[in-house]
Amino acid sequence: MKPTIKTKTKNDNPLSDLIDDEVFNTLKKYKLLDEKAIRDYKIRQMYKDMRREMSAGEAIDKIQELFPYLQFDTIRKIVYQVSK
């Protein structure tokens, strides 16, 4: 079996549009990142992108397929959450 080499991809840093990879990895190393907040941010970005091509309900359904442990209403609350 051939060993796999993990290459740096955009998926390693879900906040790449906000912070660079080095900062992200340092924060992650010291456990200074809120994983739930990062998940919610990714969900909001996916929803925003999907809404260009489909209805709100369809977008939430697609996101729910990716995050089956979240209920429809939970995803709706995440995507419509007002920033403080």
Order of alpha helices (4+ residues) and beta strands (2+ residues): alpha-alpha-alpha-alpha
